[in-house]
Amino acid sequence: MTIRAGVIGWPISHSRSPRLHGHWLQRYGIDGSYEAIAIPPDALADEVKRLADHGWAGLNVTIPHKERVASLLDQVHPTVQRTGSCNLLVFRDGRIEGRSTDGDGFVANVRAGAPRWRGGVATVLGAGGASLSVIDALQRAGCRVRVANRTEARAEALAAKLGDIEVVPWGKWDFSGTSLLVNATSLGMTGHDPLDVDLNSLPAEAAVADLVYAPLETPLLAAARARGNLAIDGLGMLLHQAVPAFEAWYGVAPVVDEALRRAVLD
């Protein structure tokens, strides 16, 4: 019987997840499907229940549903409890299990791109929804986290939620002691304002990661490479966060490699 899974969002036509999971389904010879499904916010509860009741294995969840879907869960993973965000649904025996794999996908991408990275101080730019999952995973990886956000009150609220975070001022760039600099804002993304940041104080051995993957080489990453820092693009986070979803639904632990990157980018 065909194992059915997919991704839900509003809108959803931009998603690269069908290409990603489709590559793995073909590679491992699995009788499965993966579909992109547009669900408006007011239909979220009914549609998720309908898919669960019709034998689907589960769903990925993207904007704007990552927070709203948490109220539908029968089993809540600790990552969802800590962040309030859920990007993976697994349907089992009439129950809906929810997890957040974004943060762990980010850390896996950093470790793949910077094998010598060993934690230390991570400075995160941005305090939106993406930051929550990333910071939670960085804390669990043993990092001390600093956060800078254009609206400082939002950074303070994030620090109160996750705890043990140093809020630093936006625009007064002091990256001394930083081992990992992370852009978790939309700045630098195609169609958005650029990220105006001065990297002069960033240690030479630090890695720089951007959650943006359109464009793949953001101005931040280009500036980091130009001064000799390791630069890690945002596509790898998308690829690595998908691994536990694929394994949960289809029963195979897939490999993230260059062939997958090419398949998703083509």
N, C-alpha and C positions, 0 to 999 in steps of 0.2 A: 504494500500500500504506500502511495506517495506521502512523504512527510512534508507538511505544509507549514511555512513560517513566512514572516515578512516584517516590514517596517511601517509604522504609522506616524503621521505628522500632518500639518496643515500650514503651508502646502507641502508636497512631498516629491514633486517632479525632479528636484535638484539632487535627490539622494543618490549616492554612489554605492549604497549597500547592496542593491540587487546585483550589480556587476561583481562586487566582492564575493558575496555568498554563492553566486552563480559559478564563479571560477572554481571555488572549492567543491561544489557539488559535482561539477564535471571532473575535476581532478581526482576525486576519491570515488567516483562511480556510484554516487548515492541517488536513489530514487526519491528525489526531493524537489521542492519548489520554494522560491523566495520572491515575494511580491511587494511592491510599494503601494500602500493604501492611503488615500487621502481621507482623513476623518475630521470634520469640523468639531470644535470644542464641545458644542452642545449635544453631539452624538457620541462622545467618547465612551461613556459607560455602557451604553447599549451595544455599540459595535464591538468593543472588547469582549463583552460577555457572549455575544453571538459567535465570534470566532472561536472562543474557548469551548463553547458548547458544540461546535461543529467539527471538533477533532483536530484543530490546529495545534501544533507543538508549542508555539509561542510567537512573540513579537519583539522587535526592537522598537524603541520609542524615541522620537526626536521632537524638536520644538513644534508647537508650544505645549506638549503634553507631559513632559518629564516630571513636573511637580503634581499636576492634576491626577495623573494615573495612580499615585500612591494611595489614594482613598479607596481604590478598587481591590487592593491586595488582601489575600487571605494569609499569606506568609511573607513577612518583611525581612529582608536581609539587613544586617547591621549597617552596611554602606548606605542604604536608603534611610535608615533611622538617623544616621549622623548628618546626612546632607539634604534630606528631603527631596532628592532627585532620583528618578528611576528610568533607566534606559533599556532594561531587559525584562521581559515577561516570559515565564515558563509555565505552561499549562499542564497540570498533572492531576489525574483523578478528580476532575471537577474543581480543582483549586488553582488559584493564580498566585504564583511566587514572583516577587519582584526583587531585582538586584540593580546596583549601579556598577558598571564596569568601566566607565569613562576614566576615572582616576587611575585605576590599575593599568588600563591601556596606555595612559600617558607615561607612567613610570616605566612600563615595559619598553616603550618607544625610546625613552631617554637612555635606558640601559643598553639597548641595541645600538643606538647612535653614539653613545659615549661609554664604552665598556669599562673605562677606568674611573668613571664617576662613582663616588662612595658616599653620597649624601652631603652632610655639612649644612651650609646656609643656602636656602633657596629664596630668591626674591621673585615674587609673583606680581605682575602688573594686571590689575583688574580685580573686581570683587563681585562679579556677576555669577550666574548659575554655573558656568563652566569652572570658575575658580573654586567653588565649594568642593567639587569632586577631586580636582587636581590637588588642592591643599590637603584634603583628608588623606589622600594616598601618599603625598609627600611626608606628612606627619607619621603615618604608619611605616614609612620607609626609614624613619629616624631623622628626618630633616628638621632643622629649626627654620621657621618660615617667617619671612617679612612680606608685607602686602602694601602696595601703593595703589590708590585709586583716585580718579579725578574728583569724585565726591567722597571726602574722607569719612563722612558719617556712615556710608555704606561699608567701608572697610572696617570701621569700628564694630558695626553690627555683625559682620562676618567673623571678626575676632571673638566677639562675645559668644557666637554660636559654636565655633570649633575649639576655642581656647588656645592658649599658649602661642599666640601670634603677635608679632611686633608690627604695628602700623607705622609706616614711614611716609613722609610727604611726597605727593606727586609733583614732579618737575624739579625737585631738588635732588638730582640724581647722585647718590652715593652708594655705589655697589661694592665697596671694599669688603672683603671677606666673603663675597658671594661665590658659591661654586656652581650655581645653576640660576640663570635668569630666564623667566617664563613670561611670554606675552599671552595672557588669557583674555585680552580684549578683542574687539572686532577691528581695532585700528590697524591699518595696513592691508586689510582685506579689500579685494576688488570692489569698487563702488563706495568705499568708506574713506574717512579721513586718514592721513598717514599717522604713524606713530613717531612722534618727535621725542627722541630719547638720546642722551649723551652717554656713550659707552666708555669714556676716557677713564673712569674709575674702576671699570670691570677688570678683575684679575685675568692675566693672559691664559691661565689654565682653566678658566670657567667655561662651561657649556651654555649655549643659548638655544632655547626652544620656543617655537611659535605654534600656537594651536591653530592658526590660520593655515589653510592649504590651497587657497585660491586668492593670489597666486602661490605656487609651491615655494618659490624663492621670494620671500617678502623683503622689503627694504631693511628690516631689522636683521634678518639672517644674512643678507648681503653685506651689511656693515660689520657684522660679527666675523664673517669669513675673511673680510678684508684686513681685519686686525689680528687674525690668527686664532680666533676662538672657534671651538667646535660648534657647528650650527645644525640644529635638528628640526626638520620641517614637520608640519602638522598632519601630513597624510598618515604617518606611522601610527599615530594615536588612533585614528579611525580603524586601521587594520588590526591593531592589537586588541582594542576593546571588543572586536567581533569574535575573537577566539573562544571565550567561554560561552558565548551565545550559540555558536555553531556546534560546540561539543555538547551542550545541554540538549539541543533539539535533535541533532543528527547522530550523536554517539561517537563522533570522531574528533580528536584533537588536531586541528589543522595547523599548517606551518605558514608563518609569515615570511615571505622571501621576495626576491626581485621580480619573479614571474607574477606574483600577486600584485605588486606595485604597478607593473606594466599593464596588467589587465584592468586595473581600476582607473589608471590614467588615460588609457587609449580611448 
